[in-house]
Amino acid sequence: MTEYNIGDNVTTKKPHACGSNSWTVVRIGADYKIKCDKCGHVVMISADKFYRIAKSAKQ
């Protein structure tokens, strides 16, 4: 399992409604808060769902 840190850029399997699939990790813990790099929308999701949707990370 890949370890993610605050500030990491994450690529998701499916794109956001704005068309981007690039996100930045804002908060980590039991829930992950990620921010869309294109439109700035912030989403909080559970850690298990985050690991399912995340494809890769760039630091």
Backbone hydrogen bonds in HBPLUS format (Angstrom, degrees):
<---DONOR---> <-ACCEPTOR-->    atom                        ^
c    i                          cat <-CA-CA->   ^        H-A-AA   ^      H-
h    n   atom  resd res      DA  || num        DHA   H-A  angle D-A-AA Bond
n    s   type  num  typ     dist DA aas  dist angle  dist       angle   num
A0008-ASP N   A0005-ASN O   3.19 MM   3  5.75 161.5  2.23 136.5 136.4     1
A0007-GLY N   A0025-VAL O   2.88 MM  18  5.27 169.1  1.89 143.7 147.5     2
A0025-VAL N   A0008-ASP O   2.97 MM  17  5.54 160.4  2.01 156.7 162.9     3
A0009-ASN N   A0058-LYS O   2.89 MM  49  5.15 163.9  1.92 169.4 164.7     4
A0058-LYS N   A0009-ASN O   2.77 MM  49  5.15 157.4  1.82 152.0 159.7     5
A0010-VAL N   A0023-TRP O   2.68 MM  13  5.09 161.3  1.71 146.2 153.1     6
A0023-TRP N   A0010-VAL O   2.82 MM  13  5.09 160.9  1.86 153.0 159.2     7
A0011-THR N   A0056-SER O   2.90 MM  45  5.33 162.5  1.93 149.1 154.4     8
A0055-LYS N   A0011-THR O   2.68 MM  44  5.47 164.1  1.70 164.0 165.2     9
A0056-SER N   A0011-THR O   3.40 MM  45  5.33 151.9  2.48 132.9 138.3    10
A0012-THR N   A0021-ASN O   2.99 MM   9  5.34 156.6  2.05 144.1 151.7    11
A0013-LYS N   A0053-ILE O   3.02 MM  40  5.74 148.8  2.12 157.6 167.4    12
A0016-HIS N   A0020-SER O   2.76 MM   4  5.50 176.7  1.77 152.4 151.2    13
A0019-GLY N   A0016-HIS O   2.89 MM   3  5.38 160.1  1.93 117.1 123.9    14
A0037-ASP N   A0022-SER O   3.03 MM  15  5.78 173.9  2.03 150.9 149.1    15
A0024-THR N   A0035-LYS O   2.88 MM  11  5.20 153.3  1.95 141.3 149.7    16
A0035-LYS N   A0024-THR O   2.88 MM  11  5.20 156.6  1.94 144.2 151.7    17
A0026-VAL N   A0033-LYS O   2.71 MM   7  5.31 166.7  1.72 158.7 160.5    18
A0027-ARG N   A0033-LYS O   3.22 MM   6  4.83 154.3  2.29 131.3 132.5    19
A0033-LYS N   A0027-ARG O   2.97 MM   6  4.83 161.6  2.00 130.4 134.6    20
A0047-ALA N   A0030-ALA O   3.07 MM  17  5.65 145.3  2.20 154.9 144.3    21
A0032-TYR N   A0045-ILE O   2.68 MM  13  5.38 168.3  1.69 173.0 173.0    22
A0045-ILE N   A0032-TYR O   2.83 MM  13  5.38 160.1  1.87 160.2 162.9    23
A0034-ILE N   A0043-VAL O   2.83 MM   9  5.43 161.6  1.86 163.3 165.3    24
A0043-VAL N   A0034-ILE O   2.84 MM   9  5.43 165.8  1.86 163.8 168.5    25
A0036-CYS N   A0041-HIS O   2.86 MM   5  5.28 165.7  1.88 152.6 155.3    26
A0040-GLY N   A0036-CYS O   3.03 MM   4  4.83 136.2  2.22 120.4 131.4    27
A0050-PHE N   A0046-SER O   2.95 MM   4  6.16 155.1  2.01 150.2 158.2    28
A0051-TYR N   A0047-ALA O   3.03 MM   4  6.28 159.8  2.07 152.9 156.3    29
A0052-ARG N   A0048-ASP O   3.28 MM   4  6.48 136.2  2.49 133.2 144.1    30
A0052-ARG N   A0049-LYS O   3.10 MM   3  5.05 127.7  2.38  93.8 108.0    31
A0053-ILE N   A0049-LYS O   3.04 MM   4  6.36 151.4  2.13 153.0 159.7    32
A0054-ALA N   A0050-PHE O   2.97 MM   4  5.97 147.5  2.08 154.4 162.4    33
